[in-house]
Amino acid sequence: MNRHLISAGDLSLDDALLILNTADELDVVAERPVKKLPTLRGRTVVNLFYEDSTRTRISFEAAAKRLSADVINFSAKGSSVAKGESLKDTALTLEAMGADAVVIRHGASGAPHRLAGWVRGSVVNAGDGTHEHPTQALLDAFTMRRRLGRLDGLRVVIVGDVLHSRVARSNVLLLSTLGADVALVAPPTLLPVAVGGWPCSVGYDLDAALPKADVVMMLRVQQERMNAAYFPTVREYSRRYGLDADRMALLPEHGIVMHPGPMNRGVEIAAEVADSVRSTIVEQVANGVSVRMAVLYLLLGGSGAR
Amino acid sequence: MMHAADQAGRGTPPGGPRLTPRRDNPRGGEEQRKTVLEPDEIRRALTRIAHEILERTNGAADVVLLGIPTRGVPLAQRLAERLEQVEGRPVPAGSLDITMYRDDLRLRPARALGHTEVPTAGIDGRIVVLVDDVLYSGRTVRAALDALGELGRPRAVQLAVLIDRGHRELPIRADYVGKNLPTSQREMVRVLLTEVDGEDAVLLGASPAGREGS
């Protein structure tokens, strides 16, 4: 494994399987009376969050604490960043405090990559702009493997706002490494220009894609990142690309419904679908802690020499 | 402190230790290795340990066997089978991975985790017998005791090993020993088990990497 986790594309098949298998073993810790392992005692993990986040930050915090690491939470609001401090100066401050790992979420694509050049510790990308969110992809893959028993040959349909989605890119890269067959379904306006070079197929018709899908992953419509009209109305988007109960019925019997959260109920996913037994949305959150424990352990648990 | 373990492994096996060098895989390695336990001797040692466990635990009524991965796990299974054969009722066996509790994690790259599986009956109030292939520095056992402490509170913890090769670095001893094997720290002891390696054998050879061996 690399010292950092910046992109899901950096993971080899062996790396990805090592993380998933480690997460499998760490998952049982959550069921023990003492939900703690001593492995990262004395190590410091900094959560550096320039964008709002609830589940990812809490998930990383819980993961680090279950491994006995010290956790420092740093959010840009109400900090020196609000006074105009640059990312580099913040990084040097963290370096001086002896951070062994920096978990960074940033609105600018590529920020974790820059950070990795400035700090000695490991950098974990917790979402950068519209670029990548590798631990989300890992927990999605982990959830699929748990529910369906395999990843190789699995047919995964990712639906919606691919253009603004770091989750989609990381998932496409990771799932193709793991041997899954990924298809993107979105309105043409919400697909990135370079999507032709991604290791996946692209379509525009959700109803046609669903009957063959083992997994359908609904992406959040990221209205906060939309600075233009990508579709005529929310209602029209929802009619063509939203997952309601009738559409869910097109899935094969074993098919599951995923969503990285937070959901816009009634836009990309109907409430009854989100709450159905096929939905893995709550499981994804629980699995996130195990997967992030695995990542932190594999990055920080050893000597660092590879 | 001294008991059954002391008598264990006394005397050479029938025919004496074989000195034939083995070069075939998985015994591998260029250095010469001699076989110190043959399959039959391993089988007899485990049978004896099983009987000692029955004697010391009043028929193994509350015993839970926990093997330490990798090779402690099949050894625990084999002991459980023998206990069941003698007493006529199943004895729970599982595995206890100690990787996250090791004291040398920072000396090497992060390693893959083994599997922990505690029998459904749990370990609270029971007699846990830890099972491992080789007892050497005692650090693995210390880590196992830490790991156990997070899983519950056994009434007692005992230790069964196939080979005790000496050179303890911690105040730890085994309750049941298949064979006491005096070694030099430069030697390496390798236990091969059918479940993992395709054959049963205990090998002793020179280790090029010094203390790397178990």
Interface residues (C-beta under 8 A of the other chain):
Chain A: M1 L18 N21 T22 E25 L26 V28 R32 P33 V34 K36 L37 P38 T39 L67 Y297 L298 L299 L300 G301 G302 S303 G304 A305 R306
Chain B: D97 M100 Y101 L105 R106 L107 R108 P109 A110 R111 A112 L113 G114 H115 T116 D146 E150 L151 G152
